Structures are given as C-alpha cells and as structure tokens.
Amino acid sequence: MEEEEQVTSRKRKAKRRTESWELSYRTKPDAAADREKNRRYRFLATKGVVTLFNAIRERQQKTSKKLEEAKTTRSKEKVIHELKKDEFFESLQNSDIVNPVKASGKQKDKAEMTSKWEVLRDDFLVNSNFNNLKDWDKKK
C-alpha cells in the first residue's frame, strides 16, 4: 500500500512540475498593451486582401481581353492553357503593398523631401544655393 501511495505521489509531483513548466510560458493577453500591434496587423491584413483582390481583378481583365482576341475555340483553349499560376503568384510577390518594407522606405523619403520646407530638410546646406550667399553684401 505504501509503495502504491509513493508511486502515485511521485506521479502527482511530476505532473505538477510539468504543468508549472508549461504554464510558466503562458501569458494573459493585455488588450491595452497589444492595441498598437493588433492595429498594425489589421492594417497589414487589409492591405494584403486589397492587393490580392486587385491582382485577381487585373488577371481576370487580362484573360478576358485575350479570350476576346482569340476567335476560335482552339485558340481560346490555348490561351487558357498558357495561363500559369506561377506568373500570378510572382505578380503578387512583386507588388509594393505585399512588401511594405521596400515600398515604405522609398515613398517615405520622397514624401518627406517634397512635403518639408527647404530650410527644414536635413540636406539643406549641401544641396541649396546657400554657398552662393557668402558674398551677398558684395556687388558684382
């Protein structure tokens, strides 16, 4: 009897240890702390869905134009056979919205350069006519 109790108590202790180990990595979600992250995820997902639907619409328009140009049923079958999924997926991957890191860097720099007042730009002294103003008081 005592041996059985010892075995069951060891099993219970082992079970508690594994449960405590598993629970140590679990955290309760904090809505206030994760609000910004969830907003970014939602924004990215929305952009991805919009990109997907735009790509599908473009693909459908291209195929419908090709099918209208093809007059015979054999040529239409040939057009349909030539369409490949890989091209569609490549067009999705090459899209700027799917790769926001590539797109945002270029657009952000251009937007900052055009939207700022020249004096507030970081490269004002390098690119401006400030060097010509050295002799502003001297007449030619």
Short mmCIF file of the C-alpha atoms (twelve columns), coordinates in Angstrom:
data_MODEL
# 
_entry.id   MODEL 
# 
loop_
_atom_site.group_PDB 
_atom_site.id 
_atom_site.type_symbol 
_atom_site.label_atom_id 
_atom_site.label_alt_id 
_atom_site.label_comp_id 
_atom_site.label_asym_id 
_atom_site.label_seq_id 
_atom_site.Cartn_x 
_atom_site.Cartn_y 
_atom_site.Cartn_z 
_atom_site.pdbx_PDB_model_num 
ATOM 1   C CA . MET A 1   0.000   0.000  0.000   1 
ATOM 2   C CA . GLU A 2   2.693   2.409  0.971   1 
ATOM 3   C CA . GLU A 3   4.566   1.717  -2.236  1 
ATOM 4   C CA . GLU A 4   1.474   2.444  -4.298  1 
ATOM 5   C CA . GLU A 5   0.942   5.702  -2.422  1 
ATOM 6   C CA . GLN A 6   4.563   6.684  -3.003  1 
ATOM 7   C CA . VAL A 7   4.251   5.914  -6.714  1 
ATOM 8   C CA . THR A 8   1.059   7.937  -7.018  1 
ATOM 9   C CA . SER A 9   2.555   10.829 -5.047  1 
ATOM 10  C CA . ARG A 10  5.613   10.821 -7.354  1 
ATOM 11  C CA . LYS A 11  3.319   10.857 -10.366 1 
ATOM 12  C CA . ARG A 12  1.372   13.769 -8.908  1 
ATOM 13  C CA . LYS A 13  4.573   15.710 -8.206  1 
ATOM 14  C CA . ALA A 14  5.862   15.033 -11.703 1 
ATOM 15  C CA . LYS A 15  2.547   16.117 -13.173 1 
ATOM 16  C CA . ARG A 16  2.600   19.338 -11.123 1 
ATOM 17  C CA . ARG A 17  6.152   20.071 -12.269 1 
ATOM 18  C CA . THR A 18  5.257   19.627 -15.924 1 
ATOM 19  C CA . GLU A 19  2.115   21.722 -15.518 1 
ATOM 20  C CA . SER A 20  4.038   24.512 -13.807 1 
ATOM 21  C CA . TRP A 21  6.690   24.332 -16.519 1 
ATOM 22  C CA . GLU A 22  4.072   24.578 -19.260 1 
ATOM 23  C CA . LEU A 23  2.237   27.404 -17.525 1 
ATOM 24  C CA . SER A 24  5.401   29.442 -16.998 1 
ATOM 25  C CA . TYR A 25  5.456   30.413 -20.697 1 
ATOM 26  C CA . ARG A 26  1.810   31.382 -20.907 1 
ATOM 27  C CA . THR A 27  0.818   34.996 -20.532 1 
ATOM 28  C CA . LYS A 28  -2.565  36.588 -20.368 1 
ATOM 29  C CA . PRO A 29  -3.302  38.887 -23.288 1 
ATOM 30  C CA . ASP A 30  -3.311  42.556 -22.421 1 
ATOM 31  C CA . ALA A 31  -5.647  44.464 -24.722 1 
ATOM 32  C CA . ALA A 32  -4.209  47.854 -23.830 1 
ATOM 33  C CA . ALA A 33  -0.597  46.858 -24.444 1 
ATOM 34  C CA . ASP A 34  -1.315  44.929 -27.641 1 
ATOM 35  C CA . ARG A 35  -3.645  47.520 -29.152 1 
ATOM 36  C CA . GLU A 36  -0.997  49.088 -31.406 1 
ATOM 37  C CA . LYS A 37  0.344   45.731 -32.538 1 
ATOM 38  C CA . ASN A 38  -3.151  44.481 -33.335 1 
ATOM 39  C CA . ARG A 39  -3.898  47.682 -35.243 1 
ATOM 40  C CA . ARG A 40  -0.779  47.169 -37.376 1 
ATOM 41  C CA . TYR A 41  -1.740  43.545 -38.014 1 
ATOM 42  C CA . ARG A 42  -5.235  44.593 -39.050 1 
ATOM 43  C CA . PHE A 43  -3.838  47.286 -41.354 1 
ATOM 44  C CA . LEU A 44  -1.384  44.861 -42.942 1 
ATOM 45  C CA . ALA A 45  -4.068  42.215 -43.414 1 
ATOM 46  C CA . THR A 46  -6.393  44.749 -45.021 1 
ATOM 47  C CA . LYS A 47  -3.663  45.869 -47.407 1 
ATOM 48  C CA . GLY A 48  -2.906  42.256 -48.276 1 
ATOM 49  C CA . VAL A 49  -6.532  41.468 -49.037 1 
ATOM 50  C CA . VAL A 50  -6.876  44.598 -51.159 1 
ATOM 51  C CA . THR A 51  -3.721  43.668 -53.061 1 
ATOM 52  C CA . LEU A 52  -4.980  40.158 -53.621 1 
ATOM 53  C CA . PHE A 53  -8.327  41.319 -54.974 1 
ATOM 54  C CA . ASN A 54  -6.658  43.910 -57.202 1 
ATOM 55  C CA . ALA A 55  -4.330  41.251 -58.608 1 
ATOM 56  C CA . ILE A 56  -7.262  38.917 -59.228 1 
ATOM 57  C CA . ARG A 57  -9.192  41.668 -60.993 1 
ATOM 58  C CA . GLU A 58  -6.191  42.515 -63.207 1 
ATOM 59  C CA . ARG A 59  -5.704  38.862 -64.028 1 
ATOM 60  C CA . GLN A 60  -9.366  38.470 -64.960 1 
ATOM 61  C CA . GLN A 61  -9.245  41.557 -67.162 1 
ATOM 62  C CA . LYS A 62  -6.140  40.304 -68.972 1 
ATOM 63  C CA . THR A 63  -7.632  36.876 -69.557 1 
ATOM 64  C CA . SER A 64  -10.919 38.297 -70.783 1 
ATOM 65  C CA . LYS A 65  -9.064  40.535 -73.263 1 
ATOM 66  C CA . LYS A 66  -7.025  37.592 -74.518 1 
ATOM 67  C CA . LEU A 67  -10.139 35.455 -74.836 1 
ATOM 68  C CA . GLU A 68  -11.923 38.203 -76.779 1 
ATOM 69  C CA . GLU A 69  -8.968  38.439 -79.164 1 
ATOM 70  C CA . ALA A 70  -8.981  34.685 -79.709 1 
ATOM 71  C CA . LYS A 71  -11.682 33.842 -82.212 1 
ATOM 72  C CA . THR A 72  -11.732 30.074 -82.393 1 
ATOM 73  C CA . THR A 73  -12.329 27.674 -79.549 1 
ATOM 74  C CA . ARG A 74  -8.922  26.084 -80.073 1 
ATOM 75  C CA . SER A 75  -7.175  29.404 -79.726 1 
ATOM 76  C CA . LYS A 76  -9.232  30.136 -76.595 1 
ATOM 77  C CA . GLU A 77  -8.217  26.783 -75.132 1 
ATOM 78  C CA . LYS A 78  -4.614  27.585 -75.971 1 
ATOM 79  C CA . VAL A 79  -4.877  30.947 -74.183 1 
ATOM 80  C CA . ILE A 80  -6.335  29.282 -71.101 1 
ATOM 81  C CA . HIS A 81  -3.631  26.608 -71.173 1 
ATOM 82  C CA . GLU A 82  -0.875  29.245 -71.396 1 
ATOM 83  C CA . LEU A 83  -2.053  30.982 -68.238 1 
ATOM 84  C CA . LYS A 84  0.058   29.870 -65.322 1 
ATOM 85  C CA . LYS A 85  -0.369  30.171 -61.594 1 
ATOM 86  C CA . ASP A 86  3.308   30.936 -61.104 1 
ATOM 87  C CA . GLU A 87  3.016   34.193 -63.039 1 
ATOM 88  C CA . PHE A 88  0.104   35.242 -60.876 1 
ATOM 89  C CA . PHE A 89  1.979   34.481 -57.656 1 
ATOM 90  C CA . GLU A 90  5.058   36.313 -58.932 1 
ATOM 91  C CA . SER A 91  2.950   39.369 -59.680 1 
ATOM 92  C CA . LEU A 92  1.636   39.232 -56.114 1 
ATOM 93  C CA . GLN A 93  5.131   38.964 -54.670 1 
ATOM 94  C CA . ASN A 94  6.448   41.809 -56.799 1 
ATOM 95  C CA . SER A 95  3.672   44.077 -55.606 1 
ATOM 96  C CA . ASP A 96  4.776   47.011 -53.417 1 
ATOM 97  C CA . ILE A 97  1.925   46.587 -50.959 1 
ATOM 98  C CA . VAL A 98  2.796   42.978 -50.190 1 
ATOM 99  C CA . ASN A 99  6.368   44.077 -49.456 1 
ATOM 100 C CA . PRO A 100 5.663   47.152 -47.322 1 
ATOM 101 C CA . VAL A 101 9.256   47.433 -46.121 1 
ATOM 102 C CA . LYS A 102 10.549  48.028 -49.637 1 
ATOM 103 C CA . ALA A 103 7.754   50.391 -50.591 1 
ATOM 104 C CA . SER A 104 7.531   52.411 -47.406 1 
ATOM 105 C CA . GLY A 105 11.218  53.333 -47.364 1 
ATOM 106 C CA . LYS A 106 11.202  54.787 -50.868 1 
ATOM 107 C CA . GLN A 107 7.846   56.507 -50.586 1 
ATOM 108 C CA . LYS A 108 8.580   57.905 -47.166 1 
ATOM 109 C CA . ASP A 109 11.831  59.535 -48.289 1 
ATOM 110 C CA . LYS A 110 10.211  61.062 -51.362 1 
ATOM 111 C CA . ALA A 111 7.227   62.251 -49.376 1 
ATOM 112 C CA . GLU A 112 9.426   63.828 -46.723 1 
ATOM 113 C CA . MET A 113 11.550  65.592 -49.320 1 
ATOM 114 C CA . THR A 114 8.580   67.109 -51.111 1 
ATOM 115 C CA . SER A 115 6.478   67.954 -48.090 1 
ATOM 116 C CA . LYS A 116 9.071   69.741 -45.985 1 
ATOM 117 C CA . TRP A 117 10.061  73.336 -46.246 1 
ATOM 118 C CA . GLU A 118 13.550  73.563 -47.758 1 
ATOM 119 C CA . VAL A 119 15.097  75.073 -44.648 1 
ATOM 120 C CA . LEU A 120 13.882  72.162 -42.517 1 
ATOM 121 C CA . ARG A 121 15.426  69.495 -44.716 1 
ATOM 122 C CA . ASP A 122 18.470  67.646 -43.486 1 
ATOM 123 C CA . ASP A 123 20.370  68.266 -46.713 1 
ATOM 124 C CA . PHE A 124 19.572  71.970 -46.958 1 
ATOM 125 C CA . LEU A 125 23.147  73.187 -46.610 1 
ATOM 126 C CA . VAL A 126 24.502  70.620 -49.024 1 
ATOM 127 C CA . ASN A 127 22.015  70.980 -51.877 1 
ATOM 128 C CA . SER A 128 20.878  74.566 -51.595 1 
ATOM 129 C CA . ASN A 129 22.221  77.789 -53.004 1 
ATOM 130 C CA . PHE A 130 23.456  78.693 -49.542 1 
ATOM 131 C CA . ASN A 131 27.040  78.605 -50.818 1 
ATOM 132 C CA . ASN A 132 26.215  81.457 -53.206 1 
ATOM 133 C CA . LEU A 133 25.131  83.618 -50.302 1 
ATOM 134 C CA . LYS A 134 28.655  84.032 -48.920 1 
ATOM 135 C CA . ASP A 135 29.168  87.245 -50.770 1 
ATOM 136 C CA . TRP A 136 25.661  88.599 -50.543 1 
ATOM 137 C CA . ASP A 137 26.792  92.066 -49.499 1 
ATOM 138 C CA . LYS A 138 29.311  92.489 -52.322 1 
ATOM 139 C CA . LYS A 139 28.072  93.868 -55.587 1 
ATOM 140 C CA . LYS A 140 29.256  92.412 -58.810 1 
# 
